[in-house]
Amino acid sequence: MTYIVNKENESKRLDIYLSDILKEENITRSYIKTLIENSNILVNGKSVKAGYKLKENDNIEVTIIKKVCEDVLPEKIPLDIVYEDEDIIIVNKPKGMVVHPANGNYTGTMVNSLMGTHKDNLSSINGVIRPGIVHRIDKDTSGILVVAKNDNAHKKLSEQFKVHSIKRKYVALVKGIIKEDTLTINMPIGRSTKDRKKMAVTDKNSRNAITHISVLKRFYSSNVTLVEAELETGRTHQIRVHMAYLHHPLVGDEVYGKKDTKFKVEGQMLHAKYLGFLHPTTQKYVEFDSELPDYFVKILNSLEKKEEAAN
């Protein structure tokens, strides 16, 4: 749910404003505070405190997590754990898996799986709904994620994400042929004014967003390009939004591109391949890599064969 603050509600506390609006939903002020603390309520895309004083035209996004979800159920779901020590877990998340419980996805998430194996060994900073979760990738994006096993590790990793010192590289298949070998997209991203469920390149209530693109392979006969995308910032749907803005939407991305049955994939072809950061305890630089998922490799192989046949 999204709300835009009008002038008569300016200077109200965020928690009071929302308790008035949501009283018919039987949402209490104390529960609103819990949602705020867990970053399920954002103002202009950012986490704020319950006592935040509202300004006219503030954009408030509310994700109501039903009470049934307050205690995340441990589940026996296999996870591809690439690395683990006393402080961190490196997970290679499969395509189609949601990172943590939210509306419509209370089970089957990566957190449900982690609760089944690491219930008492995850950081508590993000509360019971997102234990250990330092950052996220979309449901249909596969690849590397770091999970914090204790609060100290969580804080140290969050600081690195905040100053954009963590290296994150993705591999994506996009529509069209990109002529440049490398390019940098420096365009701000915020909530779309036309569709509140989508992000967009916009100057309104936006934050700076920078993506570095390198072409890995051009498939002329299929009119698609394989690219590596390195994030300098980490905005919601950043790669998907930036590539769509350049008229090169990701293959399979029906949110920011048109439906395409040619490749028979559900969801965007995007894989978080590489993650590098300073270990929260040793302070030594560590890096982790993951192979492309089978479906991605299969499609690339078919593209290669088509390209060879055309030449």
C-alpha positions, 0 to 999 in steps of 0.5 A: 500500500502506498500513501502520499502525504497531503499538506494537512498531515504535514508534521504528524508523526509517521506512526500516528498518521498510519495508525489513523489510516489503518485503524479500520484494518485493525492494525495497532500503533505498536504493530506499526512500530514493529513494521517500521523497525523491520523496514516494512514501512518506507518513506521515500524509499528509505527506512525511518523512525516511528517519530519521523515528522511527515512532509508534504508529498512524502511517499509512504510504502507500507507492507503489512506482514500478517501476524501469522508471519511474525514467527517464521516457520522453519522448513526443510528446504535444500539450499546451495550453501557456497561457504560458511564460517562463524560469521557469514553464510554465502547462499547461491539462491535459486531462481523462483525463491523469495528471500524472506516472508512478505505478503503472499509468500509466508512459506518456501522462502530462503529465510524459512530454509535458514530457520530450519538449519540455523534458527538460533544462529542468525543475526537479530537486527532485522527482526523475526521476519528477516533474520540474518538478511543483509541484502536481497535479490528478486524472486526470479533473480538467481545467485550469490547472497551473504547472510549474517550469523550474528549482529556484529557481522550484520552491522559490519556488512551493512556499513559496506553496503551503505558506502557501496564498497561491496563488489557485486557483479551480475550476468544478464541476457538483454534484448537487442544488440548493445553497440558499445563494449562498455557503458555506465548508466548514471540515472536516478531511480524512484517509485514510478508515478504511473504504476506504484508497483514499479520502479523507474528512472525519475527525478521525483523522490529518487536516489542516485543509481549507477550501473556499469555494463560490459558486453560479454557476447553479442548474438546477432542472429537472435538479437540479444546481448549477454552482459555483465552488470556491476552495481555501484549502488543497489536500488530496487530493480536497478539493473532491470530498470536501467536496461529497460530505460536504454531500450534493452530490457532483460529477456523474460522480464515482463514487468519492465519489458514485453512478454516474449515467448521465444525463450520460454522462461519465466522471469528475468534472465539475471544471475548474481554471479560475484560478490566481494567484500571485507570479512566482518571479523578478519577484515580481509577481502573475500570473494565468492563466485557462482556458476550460471544456473542450468536453464541459463546455460542451456539457452546460451548454448542454443544461442551459440549454435544458432549463431554458428549456423548463421555464420 
